[in-house]
Amino acid sequence: MSRVVRGLSLLFSGVFAGFLVCVLVLENSLRGFGASVYTQVRMVELDSLDRLASVTLIPAIVTTVVLAIWARGNDRRVVLVAVALLVVVFATTLAINLPINSDQSAWSVQNPPADWAAVRDRWQLAHLIRTAAALLAFGTLTASAVFENPPTKSRPRKWLVASQS
């Protein structure tokens, strides 16, 4: 069962981190455009991307917490680092990104607010922080999976044994 939980933790945290990287690239591309283009693209983003974030981040956190509970020794410490990083993502999202999303959903494409660039910059900085934390969490979980049970002479990696048969 712990292999399934580890796999789900990797799947959800990886998809979530990849999603955040895609949004980061899109948002960076928007920096060269004016207020109305930025606002129009944000309206499209706000249509469904928050749902995608929820259906990937929440299971990533839950499965990683379960994995931390089941893990032992150094593996537990490594997985707890991933949990802490996912908590940083969640806290940044709740404290900064979601309130800005809520405000931006009321913006007018034809008449964005005068401070739109400052709001954009604050959202993008918070997004950069949570993207870095999500990528580090995924990397930490990947390392944990790779080094969970290092092979020994008496117990080589399963794929190595299978390939030698």
ZIBEL-V9058 format. One record per helix or strand of 3 or more residues. SS is the DSSP state (~ for helix, > for strand). FROM is the first residue (numbers start at 1). TO is the last residue. If there is no record, write none. Layout:
# ZIBEL-V9058
ss=SS from=FROM to=TO
ss=SS from=FROM to=TO
This chain:
# ZIBEL-V9058
ss=~ from=2 to=30
ss=~ from=35 to=70
ss=~ from=73 to=104
ss=~ from=116 to=146
ss=~ from=158 to=164
